[in-house]
Amino acid sequence: MNSRLFYGTIVLALACDVGTGTAQIQLDAAQRAAIVTAVRDVRIAPPGHSFNISVGAQLPPSIELNYLPVAALSQAPEARALKYTLVQNQIVLVDPTNMRIVNVIRLGQ
C-alpha cells in the first residue's frame, strides 16, 4: 500500500511539473523596464562560451550568474529567487537551482 502511494505521488508530481523547474516567470512591461533600467549600467563579464538562449533551456554550470539589483526587485519581487547574465544584448533570467532560463529580456525593450 505504501509503495503505491509513493509511486502515485511521484506520478502526480511529474504530471503537474513539480520539481522539474521548467516554469516561466511572467513579467509585465513595467517590471521588465525596471529590470532593464537596473541592469543596463551594471558591468559584468560576458559568459565564456555560447549556449541556447531560450526559455526552458538549461545553462552550462560554468556560466557565472549574478543577483538582480535591488532596484529591479522592488518592481519585480517575484524575480527575487532568480539570477541573470547578459548575452548578446539580452538579460537572461535564470533559476539558479536548476540553471534553466525562465525569461529573456532584450535591452532595447
Buried (B, 14 or more C-beta within 10 A) or exposed (E): EEEEEEEEEEEEEEEEEEEEBBBBBEBEEEBBBBBBEBBEEEEEEEBEEEBEBEBEBBBEEEBEBBEBBEEBBEBBEEBEEBBBBBBEEBBBBBBEEBBBBBBBBEEEE
